[in-house]
Structure formats: structure tokens, C-alpha cells
Amino acid sequence: MTVDPNAATQNFPSPGPASRRPGAATYLVPALVAGAVAVGLGVYGNVHDPEGTAFNLAGFSSTSAVKSWLATTAMGFAVVQLVSALMVYGRIPGPSWSGVLHRWSGRIAFLVAVPVAVHCLYALGYQTYEPRVLWHSVLGCFFFGAFSAKMLLLRSERLPGWVLPIVGGLVFSALTVVWLTSALWFFRTFGVTT
């Protein structure tokens, strides 16, 4: 192969608008990963024999109480993330450190949600015996899939401005319904106890 010595000095046309748009893989890979994560969690929860308990923390009356309080903590940080996202996108006024608040509240919400998911999948499994439980199972798996897609999309360049808010809204909405069908249900049924 020969190299043209003048290649470095040749003028190449600048990329046009069509080449600046993200390619199909930018959307396809996160969508496939999201689907794989959601289906994988659902399949594991469905084929795994529930153990009844996964963990317990001292000071709590039951694993359901631990799970409900951790889920409520995750939901609280998710609300902080929603408000900070509105600040980052200029929808409401906020401090200069809104972006840092947004990133850290999301990280903490996710880290607190992981033991809840482990408990749900390992101790209870994927269940469908009533509508509340079905929605909880489906949207719990969807939440982790959508979260995976959001994390992958964050690394993509030149996304349209509407993509991350839509995916973030899906993540927040799924977590909200998961919380409503688990922690809020637990507190309303058994009382706000530890």
C-alpha cells in the first residue's frame, strides 16, 4: 500500500449535517441492552425458586420493612434527581452545582435500589398472582433495563435534546410505580414501621 505524501495537506470537505446525526447503533445498542437486562432479570426471577428472604438489617422488624425503607430512600433521591434535571435543563432556576447534584442523586438512588432488586428477585421472584404484583414485577425489570439504556446514552455524542429527558422520564416513572406498588403499599397495609 502506498501513502500519498500530499494526503495530509489535501482539503477534505467538512462533514455535512447528515453525518452529524447519530447513527442507528446509537439508539439500537442501548435499546438491545435495555431489553436484555429487563428480560434477563425477569427470566431469572421467574425460574429461580424464591428463598423467602435475602437479607435483613438490625433494627428492622422484617425484610419487607428494610426493602420498603430502602425503596423510599431511592425514591427520595430520584425526586431530587428529577428536580435537579429540571434545573440542569433550565426549566426551573437552580444553583451552579445542579449538574453535580443530579449525577450524585442518581448514583445514590441506583445504589440504594440494587439491594431492593436483589431482595425482590432472590427472595420473592417474578410473580404475577395479582395486578399490583404483576405491575411491580414488570416495571421493576423495566426500570433496570431503562436505567442501563440511559447510562449508555449518556456517553453518546450529538443526541437530540429530547432523548435523555424522555429516557430519564421513563426511568423515573417506572421507579415511581415500583415504589407505589411495593413500599407505599407496605406502609399503607402494615403501617409506617421499621
N, C-alpha and C positions, 0 to 999 in steps of 0.2 A: 504494500500500500504506500503510495507516495503522498506526501504532505505538501500542499501548496504554500510556499513561503509567504505569499501575499494574503493568505486567508485571514490573518489577524487584522489586516488593515482594510479588508473589504467591508463595505457598508451593507449590513443586513437590515431589512425592513423591521420596524418595531412591531411587536405583536399587536394584532388588531383586537377589537372588542370581543370577537368570538373566542379568541384564545385566552381571554382573561376570565371567562366564566368557569366555574368549577366543573370538572368532568363528572360523568355518571358515577365513577368509582367513589367520588367524594361523598355521595349520598348512599350508594349501594352497599359499600363496606360497613358503615355504621348500622344500616338497616339489617343487614345479614347478621352482624354480631348481636344486635339487639334481639333479633328473633331467636338466635341460637342460645343466648343467655336465658331468655324467658322460657323457651321450650325446654331447655336443659334443666332448669330449676323445677319446672312443672313435672317433667318426667321423673326426676329424682324423687320429688315429694310424693308422687303417685305410686312408684314402685317400692319405695322404702317403707318398711314396716315401722310405724310410729313407735317411738320409745316411751312416750308419755312425759318425759322431762329431758331437758338438755342441759340446763344449768339453774342454779339458784344463788342468790346473793344473801348474805347475812343481813338481817333487819327487815326482810320482806316475808310476808305470810305465805306466798306461793310463787311459782314460776310465772303464773299468769299476771300477778301483780308486778313482778320485775319487768316482764315484757311490756305491760301497759305503760309503766312509767318511762321505760327507755323509748318506747314509741312516741310518747308525749314529748319527751325531750327532743327527739329527732324532728317531730312536727314543729316544735317551737323554733328550732334552728332553721327549718325550712321556711317558716314565716319570715324570719329575719332575712333569709336569702331572697325571698320574693320582694320584700321592701327594698333591700339593697340593690336588687336588679332594677327596680323602678328608678332608683337614684342614679345608677350607672347609665341607664338609657335616657336620663334627663326627664323622666315623666314626673318626678317629684324632686324637690330640692334636697340635696344631701351634702355631707362633708366630702373633702377631697379623698378621704380614705374609704369611700364606699366600695371601691373595687376589692380592696383587701378584706373588708367585712364580708362581701359577697363570697369570695373564694373560701375564707375560713369557716363561715357558717355552713357552706355546702359540704366542706370536708368533715366537719364535726357531725352534721346531720347524717351523712353517709356512714361514718364510723360507728355512730350510736345505733343506726338501723341494722347493721350487719349482725350483731348478736340476736336481734329480734328475728331476723330472717332465719338464722341458724336454728333458733328455737322452733320457729314455725315449721320449717322443713324437716328437721330431725325428730322433734318431739310429737308433732301433730300430723305432718304430711300434707299433701294436697287433698283437700276434702271438698265435697260438693253436696252434702246432705241437706242444706237449706240455702236459700238465696243469699243471705248475709255471708255465709261461709264460702259459697261459690265466688261471690264478688271479691272477697278478701283473698282467696287463693289466686284467682286470675290476675287481679290488679297487683298483688304482691310480686308475682313473677314479672308482670309487665313493667313495674317500677324499676326493677334491677336491669331489665333489658333496655328501657328508655334511658336510664342513667348511663349505661355503657355507651349508648349511641351519642349522648350529649358529650361525654368525655372525649370520644373520638372526633366529634365535630368541632370541638374547641380547638383542635390542632389544625383544622383545615383553614386554608387561606382563601380569601375572596368569596366568602359565603354571602349570599344575600342577607340583608339586615334582619329579615323576618325569621330566619331559620332557628337561631338559638333561642329567641323568645318563645317560639312555638314548641320546640322540644323541651325547653325548661318548663313551660306551662304544662305540658303532658306529664313530666316527672312530678311536678308539684301536685297536679290534680290526682294522679294515681296515688301518691303518698297520702293525700287528704282522705280519699275514700278508704284506703287501707287503714288509716287511723280511725276513721268513723266506724268501720266495721269490726274493729278489734278493741282498741284502748277505750274509746268513748263508750262502746257497748259494754265493756267490762265495768267501767266506773258507774254506768247507769244501772247495771244489773246487780253488782256486788258492793257498790259504794266506793267512795274515794278512800281507799286504804292502802297501806304499804305492805 
